[in-house]
Amino acid sequence: MNHPNPHSAARDFLDVVVIGEALTDVVISPQGTSEHPGGSPANVAYGLGRLGVATGLMTALGNDERGAAIDKHLRSAGVVLRPGAYSLDRTSSATATLAEDGSASYDFDLVWEMDPVFPAHIPKVLHTGSIATFLEPGAGAVKSFLQHCQHDCTITYDPNIRPALLGSHVEALSTFEELIELTDVVKLSDEDATWLYPRKNLEETTKHLLDLGASLTVITRGSQGSLLATPGTRLTIPSVKSTVADTIGAGDSYMAALIMGLLTLATDGLSPAALEQLGSTATMAAAITVRRPGANPPSKEELRSHMDYAEAR
């Protein structure tokens, strides 16, 4: 089955290319079982599309109903699937079991392999993360792609740690730190940071990642807000109070809004004022997402409306 994208020719000049897994989230909750398109990189791409950013996704899907559903979902937000996406025997899946408080635990049926097809036009931002950066054979292709683009665009990275899929801590940490050397912006949850660096506090972890070469390190802390750090500035952004439906996709919505903000930075770059705006906007995007079930990020208009309301209060 061929899956042409009628918009691809017009979207060759993309602002963002995301490289990483797209899969089917099977959600088991007290209310029953449902399936939704997911995967952290695909969620970030979808979130960017919802925010009006010209975005492409390099991924690996099966030529099956789940793959078609993911394709349709991404296209609904204007996201372009890059060539070679239909390369697997079956579309991967992740089963999320929701607790009464909305938190999720995961089980994976995942294959990740792809060939690095270097684009004719380098995007402004290249984003990667999650399982795609650790699971071979595809992880090697991701690293090659980052190396190819390293000096020509901003590279962002969210490791979105899934310990059950990563093998030994030593190997995972080595892989992570090798990628940080290629990365401009890295975002971790506090759980990611604690798993990677159990003997460091969050401040020490941010400093370590900056020392490895990142220009901006972000650590999200759920209801405790987020920490943004550059070599010259450290800021804490408070959380936005929300009634939580579930936490699926909240970090990916944060990442998408952060990338959108990076695209619009003025000439003052990562100034304290710019960091505060980046963090506040990303925090609001995550807050909107947790208020409703599944990875359902805000539109650009919705996010702007919430930001305007918050600033007016």
C-alpha positions as CSV (number, residue, x, y, z in Angstrom):
1,M,0.0,0.0,0.0
2,N,1.4,3.4,-0.9
3,H,0.8,6.4,1.4
4,P,1.6,9.5,-0.6
5,N,1.4,12.8,1.3
6,P,-0.1,15.5,-0.9
7,H,1.3,18.2,1.3
8,S,4.9,17.0,1.2
9,A,6.1,18.9,-1.8
10,A,4.9,22.2,-0.3
11,R,6.4,21.4,3.1
12,D,10.0,20.6,2.1
13,F,11.2,23.6,4.0
14,L,10.2,22.5,7.5
15,D,10.9,24.5,10.6
16,V,11.2,21.3,12.7
17,V,12.0,17.7,11.9
18,V,11.3,15.2,14.7
19,I,13.1,11.8,14.5
20,G,11.9,8.9,16.7
21,E,9.2,6.3,17.4
22,A,5.5,6.5,16.6
23,L,3.4,3.8,18.2
24,T,0.0,2.9,19.4
25,D,-0.8,3.6,23.0
26,V,-3.1,1.0,24.4
27,V,-4.6,2.6,27.5
28,I,-6.1,0.4,30.3
29,S,-8.0,2.4,32.8
30,P,-10.7,1.8,35.4
31,Q,-13.2,2.8,32.6
32,G,-11.9,0.3,30.1
33,T,-9.4,-0.1,27.3
34,S,-8.8,2.2,24.3
35,E,-6.1,2.8,21.6
36,H,-4.6,6.1,20.6
37,P,-1.6,7.1,18.4
38,G,1.4,7.8,20.6
39,G,5.1,7.6,21.2
40,S,7.0,10.6,22.7
41,P,8.6,11.9,19.4
42,A,5.3,11.5,17.5
43,N,3.5,13.3,20.3
44,V,6.0,16.1,20.1
45,A,5.5,16.4,16.4
46,Y,1.8,16.4,16.7
47,G,2.0,19.0,19.5
48,L,4.1,21.2,17.2
49,G,1.7,20.8,14.3
50,R,-1.2,21.8,16.7
51,L,0.8,24.9,17.5
52,G,1.0,25.8,13.8
53,V,4.7,24.9,13.4
54,A,5.7,23.3,10.0
55,T,6.8,19.9,11.2
56,G,8.0,16.6,9.7
57,L,8.4,13.2,11.5
58,M,11.0,10.6,10.6
59,T,9.7,7.4,12.0
60,A,9.1,3.7,11.4
61,L,5.5,2.3,11.1
62,G,4.0,-1.0,10.0
63,N,1.7,-1.1,6.9
64,D,-1.3,-1.9,9.0
65,E,-4.4,-0.4,10.6
66,R,-2.4,1.1,13.5
67,G,0.1,2.6,11.2
68,A,-2.7,4.2,9.1
69,A,-4.3,5.5,12.2
70,I,-1.1,7.2,13.3
71,D,-0.6,8.6,9.8
72,K,-4.1,10.1,9.8
73,H,-3.7,11.5,13.3
74,L,-0.4,13.3,12.4
75,R,-1.8,14.6,9.2
76,S,-4.8,16.1,11.1
77,A,-2.3,18.4,12.7
78,G,-0.4,19.1,9.4
79,V,2.6,16.9,10.3
80,V,4.4,15.5,7.3
81,L,5.7,11.9,7.4
82,R,9.2,11.9,5.9
83,P,10.1,9.3,3.2
84,G,10.5,5.6,4.3
85,A,8.1,5.7,7.2
86,Y,6.4,2.4,6.4
87,S,9.3,0.2,7.0
88,L,8.2,-2.3,9.8
89,D,6.3,-5.6,9.7
90,R,3.9,-4.2,12.3
91,T,3.4,-0.9,14.1
92,S,4.8,-0.9,17.6
93,S,2.7,-0.5,20.7
94,A,2.9,0.7,24.4
95,T,0.3,-0.4,26.9
96,A,-0.3,2.2,29.6
97,T,-2.1,1.1,32.7
98,L,-3.6,4.1,34.6
99,A,-3.9,4.2,38.3
100,E,-6.7,5.9,40.2
101,D,-4.6,9.1,40.5
102,G,-4.1,9.3,36.7
103,S,-0.4,8.2,36.7
104,A,0.7,5.7,34.1
105,S,2.9,2.6,34.0
106,Y,4.0,1.2,30.7
107,D,4.6,-2.1,28.9
108,F,6.1,-2.1,25.4
109,D,5.9,-4.2,22.2
110,L,8.4,-2.2,20.2
111,V,10.8,-2.5,17.2
112,W,12.9,0.5,16.2
113,E,15.0,0.4,13.0
114,M,15.4,3.0,10.3
115,D,17.8,4.3,7.7
116,P,19.0,7.9,8.1
117,V,17.7,9.7,5.0
118,F,19.4,13.0,5.2
119,P,17.1,15.8,4.1
120,A,17.8,18.2,1.2
121,H,16.9,21.1,3.5
122,I,18.1,21.2,7.1
123,P,15.3,22.3,9.4
124,K,15.7,25.1,12.0
125,V,15.2,22.7,14.8
126,L,15.9,18.9,14.9
127,H,14.3,17.1,17.8
128,T,14.7,13.6,19.0
129,G,14.3,11.5,22.1
130,S,12.9,8.6,24.0
131,I,13.3,5.0,23.0
132,A,14.6,5.9,19.5
133,T,17.8,7.2,21.0
134,F,18.6,4.0,23.0
135,L,17.1,1.0,21.1
136,E,19.2,-0.5,18.4
137,P,19.5,-0.8,15.5
138,G,17.6,2.5,15.0
139,A,19.5,4.4,17.7
140,G,22.7,4.4,15.6
141,A,20.8,5.9,12.7
142,V,19.5,8.7,15.0
143,K,23.0,9.5,16.2
144,S,24.2,9.7,12.6
145,F,21.4,12.0,11.7
146,L,22.3,14.3,14.6
147,Q,25.9,14.3,13.7
148,H,25.0,15.2,10.1
149,C,22.9,18.2,11.2
150,Q,24.9,19.3,14.3
151,H,26.4,22.5,13.0
152,D,23.5,23.6,10.9
153,C,20.4,23.7,13.2
154,T,19.4,23.7,16.8
155,I,19.1,20.2,18.2
156,T,16.8,19.4,21.1
157,Y,16.6,16.2,23.1
158,D,14.2,14.6,25.6
159,P,15.4,11.2,26.7
160,N,12.0,10.3,28.2
161,I,13.6,7.4,30.1
162,R,11.9,4.0,30.1
163,P,14.1,1.9,32.3
164,A,12.5,-1.4,31.3
165,L,13.8,-0.9,27.7
166,L,17.2,0.4,28.4
167,G,19.4,-2.5,29.6
168,S,22.1,-1.5,32.0
169,H,22.3,1.9,33.6
170,V,26.0,2.2,32.6
171,E,25.2,1.7,28.9
172,A,22.1,3.9,28.9
173,L,24.0,6.8,30.6
174,S,26.9,6.5,28.1
175,T,24.5,6.6,25.2
176,F,22.7,9.6,26.7
177,E,25.9,11.6,27.4
178,E,27.2,10.9,23.9
179,L,24.1,12.5,22.5
180,I,24.3,15.5,24.9
181,E,27.5,16.4,23.2
182,L,25.5,16.8,20.0
183,T,22.6,18.6,21.6
184,D,21.8,22.3,22.2
185,V,18.7,21.9,24.4
186,V,18.0,18.9,26.7
187,K,14.8,18.4,28.6
188,L,14.3,15.8,31.4
189,S,11.7,15.1,33.9
190,D,12.8,14.9,37.5
191,E,12.3,11.1,37.3
192,D,14.6,11.0,34.3
193,A,17.3,13.0,36.1
194,T,17.1,10.9,39.2
195,W,17.4,7.7,37.2
196,L,20.3,8.9,35.2
197,Y,22.1,10.6,38.1
198,P,20.9,9.1,41.4
199,R,23.8,10.7,43.3
200,K,23.2,14.2,42.0
201,N,20.5,16.7,43.0
202,L,18.7,18.5,40.2
203,E,20.9,21.6,40.4
204,E,24.0,19.4,40.1
205,T,22.5,17.5,37.1
206,T,21.8,20.7,35.2
207,K,25.3,21.9,35.7
208,H,26.7,18.6,34.6
209,L,24.7,18.6,31.4
210,L,25.7,22.2,30.6
211,D,29.3,21.1,31.2
212,L,28.8,18.3,28.6
213,G,27.9,21.0,26.1
214,A,24.2,21.7,26.3
215,S,23.3,25.4,26.0
216,L,20.0,25.0,27.8
217,T,18.9,22.3,30.3
218,V,15.3,22.0,31.4
219,I,14.0,19.7,34.2
220,T,10.3,19.4,34.7
221,R,9.1,18.6,38.2
222,G,5.3,18.1,37.8
223,S,3.4,20.1,40.4
224,Q,6.7,21.7,41.6
225,G,7.2,23.5,38.3
226,S,10.3,23.4,36.1
227,L,13.9,24.4,36.3
228,L,15.6,26.1,33.3
229,A,19.4,26.6,33.3
230,T,22.0,28.1,31.0
231,P,25.6,28.7,31.8
232,G,24.7,32.1,33.1
233,T,21.1,31.8,34.3
234,R,18.9,29.5,36.5
235,L,15.2,30.0,36.8
236,T,12.4,28.1,38.5
237,I,9.0,28.4,36.7
238,P,6.0,27.6,38.9
239,S,3.4,25.0,37.8
240,V,-0.1,25.9,36.7
241,K,-2.8,24.5,39.0
242,S,-4.8,21.8,37.1
243,T,-7.3,19.1,37.8
244,V,-5.5,16.1,36.4
245,A,-7.3,13.7,34.1
246,D,-4.1,11.8,33.4
247,T,-0.4,12.7,32.7
248,I,-0.1,11.1,29.3
249,G,1.7,13.4,26.9
250,A,2.2,16.3,29.3
251,G,6.0,16.2,28.9
252,D,5.6,16.0,25.2
253,S,3.3,19.0,25.1
254,Y,5.8,20.9,27.3
255,M,8.6,19.9,24.8
256,A,6.5,21.0,21.7
257,A,5.8,24.4,23.2
258,L,9.4,24.8,24.2
259,I,10.5,24.2,20.7
260,M,7.9,26.6,19.3
261,G,9.4,29.2,21.7
262,L,12.9,28.5,20.6
263,L,11.9,29.2,17.0
264,T,10.7,32.6,17.9
265,L,13.5,33.8,20.1
266,A,14.6,37.3,19.5
267,T,18.2,38.4,19.1
268,D,18.7,38.4,22.9
269,G,18.7,34.6,22.7
270,L,18.5,32.8,26.0
271,S,18.2,35.8,28.2
272,P,16.5,35.5,31.6
273,A,13.4,37.2,30.2
274,A,13.4,34.8,27.2
275,L,13.8,31.8,29.5
276,E,10.9,32.9,31.6
277,Q,8.7,33.2,28.6
278,L,9.9,29.8,27.2
279,G,9.2,28.1,30.6
280,S,5.9,29.8,31.3
281,T,4.5,28.9,27.8
282,A,5.7,25.3,27.9
283,T,4.3,24.9,31.5
284,M,0.9,26.2,30.3
285,A,0.8,23.7,27.4
286,A,1.5,20.9,29.8
287,A,-1.2,22.1,32.2
288,I,-3.8,22.2,29.4
289,T,-2.8,18.6,28.4
290,V,-3.2,17.0,31.8
291,R,-6.7,18.4,32.2
292,R,-8.0,16.0,29.5
293,P,-7.5,12.3,28.8
294,G,-4.6,11.1,26.6
295,A,-1.9,13.0,24.6
296,N,-4.2,15.9,23.6
297,P,-2.0,19.0,23.3
298,P,-3.4,22.6,22.9
299,S,-3.8,24.4,19.6
300,K,-1.9,27.6,19.1
301,E,-5.1,29.7,19.7
302,E,-5.9,27.7,22.8
303,L,-2.5,28.2,24.3
304,R,-2.4,31.9,23.5
305,S,-5.8,32.3,25.1
306,H,-4.7,30.6,28.3
307,M,-1.5,32.7,28.4
308,D,-3.4,35.9,27.8
309,Y,-5.8,35.0,30.6
310,A,-3.0,34.1,33.0
311,E,-1.1,37.3,32.3
312,A,-4.2,39.4,32.8
313,R,-4.8,38.0,36.3
